[in-house]
Amino acid sequence: MRHYLRIITAALAGHLLAAAGAAHGWHDETHLAVARAAGYHKWYNAAGPDIAKQKAGNIEQRNHYCNNNRGEAVTVGTVLGQIARYNDPSDEEGHLYGAIIAALRGYERSSREGKYAEYHLAYAAHYLADLSMPLHNTPYDDFNRRRHERNDGIVEKSVLRDVERIQRLMAPVALGRESFEADLAREITRIANGASRLAERMRRENRDMTPEEAYGQLAQSAALLEAVLGRVQQQGGER
């Protein structure tokens, strides 16, 4: 009987770990820290999209990652081509890159219509943080499954008390008014490809991210979120 229970427990643990790896990005406080570092005034909403997955399932889950084939660079065309797949539960590859722009379009649309648009911006803030997570830009293979949960939480215990560490690493990002989506798509490709390269180094060396690498990744997301907030809120959107 004990042997049977050990088998069931091990199987359940493995299942939960695999599910967590497929579903999660950075853990909650890491998302909150990115939003705070970027100056998002409703930073406390930034973990909400992960909560939504509890009921929305794959409708929301597919927005949080893109299982790129190794060696296949993300391009502006990749980003723009994913926008129409936003909230598509059948897209197993995932469409994180397009989800960022689609969420911001939702924010602008609701703002123009005089509706409360803030939750769209919270989704965009969350996706922008997931963008820098290396294992969300790479195939969900055995390495990814084994390492995903640990890397999601690699700085979780300290990051919300160390927002200034993210801010010190942030480099300014410029997004034009007339070329906003094109500029944003280029920045998404830059971060996605850099995150993918880091994931490949982790594979070759069979290791997790270091805290230093994690903070560097988070700073890239925070800097792009800061630029996005500065642009969309200048345009008179919901605050």
LINNORDA-V471356 format. One line per field, one symbol per residue. burial: I if it has 9 or more other C-alpha atoms within 8 Angstrom, else O. A space follows every 50 residues. Layout:
burial=???
This chain:
burial=OOOOOOOOOOOOOOOOIIOIIOIIIIIIIIIIIIIIIIOIOOIOIIIIIO OIIOOIIIIIIIIIIIIIOOOOOIOIOIIIOIIOIIIIIOIOIIIIIIII IIIIOIIIOIIOOOOOIIIIIIIIIIIIIIIIIIIIIIIIOOOIIOIIIO IIIIIIOOIIOOIOOIIOIIOOOOIOOOOIOOIIIIIIIOIIIOIIIIIO OIIOOOOOIOOOOIIIIIIIIIIIIIIIIOIIIOOOIIO
